[in-house]
Amino acid sequence: GARCVHGETRERTYPGTLRKALGFGQIRDHGVKPRFALGQVVATPGALAAIEQSGQLPEDFLARHVSGDWGEVPPEDIKENELSLQHGFRLLSAYHTSAGDKLLVITEADRSSTCILLPEEY
């Protein structure tokens, strides 16, 4: 599996960007009503590079995920996510960046953490 990197760890590479980007304030600024807790937000280096290359920000995808917009997942996964919301199971969303890279956003069943990663890092 992929090793997700906590924002604080990546601060040396991307000074100030992750702490700001992965904060909850920016998600609230998107006008989103969260349907669940994200927990600690982490991302793989590959996902961070794809997001940076697209010119987008992590909160663009996190805001959709936390609001229940599961992105480009099959109908059965949408049903599974809705069931998971009710019963406390893992949540999975899939999105494409504006540059065409696919990203997965996964929130753990206990809502302790959410990871942004590339499908090949899954």
Secondary structure, 3 states (H helix, E strand, C coil): CCCCEEHHHHCCCCCCHHHHHCCHHHHHHCCCCCCCCCCEEEECHHHHHHHHHHCCCHHHHHHHHHCCCCECCCHHHHHHHHHHHHHCCCEEEEEECCCCCEEEEEECCCCCEEEEECHHHC
